[in-house]
Each structure stands twice: as structure tokens, then as C-alpha cells.
Amino acid sequence: MNISLKNIGRRFNRDWIFRGIDFEFKSSQKYAILGPNGSGKSTLLSVILGSLTPSEGEILYANGAEIRVENIYQHISFAAPYLDLVEEFSLQETIDFHFKFKPYADGLDAKEVLNLLGLQKSQDKALKHFSSGMKQRTKLALACCANTPILMLDEPTSNLDAQGVDWYLSLIEKFAVNKMVFVGSNQAHEYSFCNQEILISQYK
């Protein structure tokens, strides 16, 4: 899987968030998208994700053959603190629902995902009763445990305590080895495993 950005730019009204990004993302590589809050990290991730159209330039997806932008979601798993879950669903229903659309990673099933979360006692509890940390752990587990070649994470340790950060890093170590990974962040511990960095400030 390769993703090519050719002179990508995005603006809101007359203000350019970023311009002139030429970059090729390659299979199994780990990329940190860096910059302070409000710099455009989430906007760039949304463009790569295909949920936001660039204002200029072109983005190409290829996995042997070219992949149309409207189909790229099938190849990407995404987690972010602002991503909504269905609050009325129980944890078990959330897991079952998510994996109707994305296959489990090899060797996993609903029971194993629940074990990874360590929330077995809460499997029948509605998500609206979960803490923000429990919700973030759920989002990360759903994304990391899906069998997709691309994993995209925006501010992955938001709402997590120190134990939760360690859990996140162990999740990455187990399930992201062979994936193309994007991490939008301004905290070094979230992207310490990344081997390439993109500074949004260089594209203003």
C-alpha cells in the first residue's frame, strides 16, 4: 500500500491551513504528523483519510492497483478522541458492530478484544456510562485490532493515564508492526515508535 500526495493544500475560506505537500507514504512505515494544537494535523489526517477533499493537488492510493478515494476507508482503521461512538450500545454490541465492517486481525475475535481492553466486567454496560478514558481505550482497541493495512491515530493518548499510555504502546507493539501508521500528535510518547516525521509548520 502506497499513498502519494502531490502538491496537496487545504484552506478554509481564504486561509491556507497547509500548502505544497509532496510526500509518498509507504507500506509498513510509521509517520508522525507534528505541530501545535490548531496547526492542521487533524486536517491533514482527514485529507489522507479521504473524508476531506484537498483544496489543491492530488492524492493517489495504490495497493498493486489504484484504489479510488471513495473506497479507501476499507483499508484504513482510525481512532481519535473526537470520533463518536454509539452511546446507547453496550461494549459488547460496539465490538460486534465494528467488526461487521472490518475483519479482525489474525488470531483475534470478540472475546480476545474484550480481554485486551481489560473491561470484561463492563461488557454489558452502555458506553454513555463509560469514562472518557474507557471510551478512548475502546476506540484504540477497535482500530488496532482490525485487519487493515493502514492505522491512523489522532492524539491517541488523550484521556489516558500513565497506565493507559503503557497499554497503548503495547497495543501498537502487538498489532501495528506490518501496518502503515499515522500519528497526529504534539506529545513525544505518542509517536516514539515512528521512523519519519512531518512538520505541518514547513507547509504554511
Backbone torsions as a table, in degrees:
resi	resn	phi	psi	omega
1	MET	NA	124.8	174.7
2	ASN	-125.7	145.3	174.2
3	ILE	-126.5	124.6	-177.9
4	SER	-114.9	125.6	173.4
5	LEU	-103.0	126.9	-178.3
6	LYS	-121.9	103.4	178.0
7	ASN	54.9	43.3	-176.1
8	ILE	-74.0	135.5	173.7
9	GLY	-143.2	153.4	176.9
10	ARG	-142.4	132.8	177.5
11	ARG	-130.4	156.3	171.0
12	PHE	-118.9	120.0	-170.6
13	ASN	56.8	-121.9	-178.9
14	ARG	-97.6	-2.4	-174.4
15	ASP	-95.4	122.3	177.3
16	TRP	-81.4	126.9	176.1
17	ILE	-79.5	-42.8	173.2
18	PHE	-157.8	157.8	179.5
19	ARG	-146.5	153.9	168.6
20	GLY	69.4	33.4	178.4
21	ILE	-84.9	116.0	173.0
22	ASP	-117.3	115.2	-175.0
23	PHE	-158.7	145.6	174.6
24	GLU	-119.3	120.0	177.8
25	PHE	-94.8	133.1	-172.4
26	LYS	-117.0	154.3	-178.0
27	SER	-51.7	137.2	173.9
28	SER	71.4	-1.2	178.8
29	GLN	-84.4	158.4	-176.5
30	LYS	-118.6	122.8	-172.5
31	TYR	-121.3	130.6	174.3
32	ALA	-102.2	123.9	175.0
33	ILE	-98.5	110.9	-166.7
34	LEU	-115.1	149.2	176.7
35	GLY	160.6	159.5	178.8
36	PRO	-67.7	168.4	177.6
37	ASN	-56.1	135.2	179.2
38	GLY	83.9	5.2	-175.7
39	SER	-82.8	-17.6	179.2
40	GLY	117.7	9.4	-179.9
41	LYS	-58.9	-51.0	-178.3
42	SER	-65.5	-33.6	178.0
43	THR	-65.1	-44.2	178.1
44	LEU	-64.0	-42.4	177.6
45	LEU	-60.8	-39.6	179.4
46	SER	-65.5	-35.3	176.4
47	VAL	-66.3	-46.6	179.4
48	ILE	-63.7	-37.8	179.5
49	LEU	-66.5	-21.0	-179.1
50	GLY	90.0	3.6	-179.9
51	SER	-88.8	-9.2	178.8
52	LEU	-134.0	129.5	-178.3
53	THR	-82.0	133.6	176.5
54	PRO	-65.8	148.3	177.3
55	SER	-76.5	-25.7	174.5
56	GLU	-152.4	159.0	178.8
57	GLY	90.8	-174.1	-172.8
58	GLU	-140.4	142.8	176.0
59	ILE	-123.1	131.2	-176.8
60	LEU	-122.8	136.2	177.3
61	TYR	-117.3	136.2	179.7
62	ALA	-146.8	135.9	174.2
63	ASN	-136.7	70.9	-166.9
64	GLY	85.1	-67.7	174.5
65	ALA	-105.3	161.1	178.5
66	GLU	-67.8	142.3	177.5
67	ILE	-111.0	129.3	179.2
68	ARG	-71.5	146.7	-175.3
69	VAL	-58.7	-33.6	-178.8
70	GLU	-71.6	-10.5	179.1
71	ASN	-108.7	-1.6	-173.6
72	ILE	-67.8	-24.9	-179.7
73	TYR	-58.1	-26.7	179.9
74	GLN	-66.5	-19.3	-175.3
75	HIS	-105.8	-0.4	-173.9
76	ILE	-122.9	137.5	166.9
77	SER	-112.3	140.0	-169.8
78	PHE	-136.3	138.1	174.1
79	ALA	-138.6	136.7	178.4
80	ALA	-156.9	150.7	-178.8
81	PRO	-63.1	-24.9	-179.6
82	TYR	-90.4	-0.4	178.4
83	LEU	-78.1	124.9	-175.3
84	ASP	-82.2	141.7	168.3
85	LEU	-105.6	162.9	177.9
86	VAL	-78.4	105.7	-171.1
87	GLU	-63.0	-27.4	-177.2
88	GLU	-81.4	-15.5	178.8
89	PHE	-74.1	145.6	168.6
90	SER	-75.7	169.1	177.8
91	LEU	-60.9	-43.3	179.5
92	GLN	-62.1	-42.4	178.5
93	GLU	-65.2	-36.1	178.7
94	THR	-63.6	-45.8	178.7
95	ILE	-62.3	-48.1	-178.5
96	ASP	-61.5	-40.8	-178.8
97	PHE	-66.7	-46.6	-177.4
98	HIS	-59.2	-44.1	-173.7
99	PHE	-85.6	10.9	163.8
100	LYS	-78.3	-22.0	-175.2
101	PHE	-106.3	-25.0	179.3
102	LYS	-129.5	135.4	179.1
103	PRO	-71.7	152.5	174.4
104	TYR	-67.1	148.1	169.4
105	ALA	-62.3	156.7	-176.6
106	ASP	-53.9	131.3	176.1
107	GLY	85.0	0.0	-178.5
108	LEU	-106.6	154.3	170.0
109	ASP	-147.6	-175.5	-175.6
110	ALA	-59.7	-39.2	-179.1
111	LYS	-64.8	-41.4	-179.5
112	GLU	-67.3	-38.3	177.2
113	VAL	-62.8	-41.9	177.9
114	LEU	-62.2	-41.0	178.2
115	ASN	-64.6	-40.7	178.3
116	LEU	-61.1	-38.7	179.2
117	LEU	-69.7	-28.7	-176.3
118	GLY	69.8	27.8	-176.1
119	LEU	-120.2	35.6	-176.4
120	GLN	-58.1	-36.2	-178.3
121	LYS	-70.9	-14.1	-178.4
122	SER	-108.2	13.2	-172.9
123	GLN	-63.8	-26.4	-179.5
124	ASP	-102.5	7.6	179.7
125	LYS	-87.6	138.2	177.2
126	ALA	-67.2	143.6	-176.8
127	LEU	-62.8	-23.2	179.8
128	LYS	-65.0	-15.4	177.7
129	HIS	-98.8	2.6	178.9
130	PHE	-80.7	150.7	170.9
131	SER	-73.1	166.3	179.2
132	SER	-62.8	-35.0	177.7
133	GLY	-66.2	-41.4	178.1
134	MET	-63.8	-39.6	178.6
135	LYS	-65.0	-42.0	-179.6
136	GLN	-65.6	-40.8	176.1
137	ARG	-59.6	-40.9	179.8
138	THR	-62.7	-45.4	179.4
139	LYS	-61.0	-43.3	-179.3
140	LEU	-65.6	-41.7	179.8
141	ALA	-65.3	-42.5	179.3
142	LEU	-60.6	-42.0	-178.2
143	ALA	-71.3	-47.1	-174.3
144	CYS	-71.8	-28.5	-175.1
145	CYS	-90.8	4.6	176.1
146	ALA	-90.6	145.4	-178.7
147	ASN	-87.7	77.5	176.6
148	THR	-127.3	149.3	-177.7
149	PRO	-75.5	-14.3	-178.2
150	ILE	-123.5	131.9	176.1
151	LEU	-121.5	123.7	-176.6
152	MET	-121.6	123.8	-175.5
153	LEU	-129.0	128.3	177.5
154	ASP	-114.5	121.0	-178.5
155	GLU	46.3	59.9	-168.9
156	PRO	-65.0	-25.9	-178.1
157	THR	-99.6	14.0	173.8
158	SER	-56.5	133.0	177.4
159	ASN	73.3	7.2	177.9
160	LEU	-101.6	142.1	174.2
161	ASP	-85.0	-176.0	-176.5
162	ALA	-58.9	-40.3	177.7
163	GLN	-64.3	-39.1	178.5
164	GLY	-65.6	-36.0	177.1
165	VAL	-63.9	-43.6	177.7
166	ASP	-62.0	-41.0	178.0
167	TRP	-61.7	-43.5	177.6
168	TYR	-58.8	-46.2	-178.5
169	LEU	-66.1	-34.0	176.8
170	SER	-70.0	-33.8	177.2
171	LEU	-64.2	-44.1	177.1
172	ILE	-61.3	-44.4	-178.6
173	GLU	-61.2	-36.1	-176.9
174	LYS	-80.3	-38.7	-165.4
175	PHE	-120.0	-0.9	-175.8
176	ALA	-114.2	6.3	-173.3
177	VAL	-56.3	-47.6	-174.6
178	ASN	-99.8	12.9	-178.2
179	LYS	-102.5	152.5	165.2
180	MET	-76.9	123.3	-175.1
181	VAL	-120.4	135.5	172.4
182	PHE	-117.5	133.2	175.3
183	VAL	-127.9	114.5	173.2
184	GLY	-87.7	120.1	-169.6
185	SER	-162.9	162.1	164.5
186	ASN	-133.5	22.6	178.2
187	GLN	-124.3	119.5	-170.7
188	ALA	-57.9	-34.6	-176.9
189	HIS	-67.0	-19.6	-179.1
190	GLU	-77.6	-25.0	-174.2
191	TYR	-127.5	22.9	-176.4
192	SER	-60.4	-23.7	-178.9
193	PHE	-87.1	-6.7	-177.2
194	CYS	-75.4	143.9	-179.3
195	ASN	-105.8	-2.0	175.1
196	GLN	-141.4	146.2	-179.0
197	GLU	-125.9	139.6	176.0
198	ILE	-121.2	118.8	-179.1
199	LEU	-95.3	116.6	-179.7
200	ILE	-58.4	-32.4	-176.8
201	SER	-62.0	-20.3	179.4
202	GLN	-78.7	-6.4	-175.3
203	TYR	-123.1	33.5	179.1
204	LYS	-92.4	NA	NA
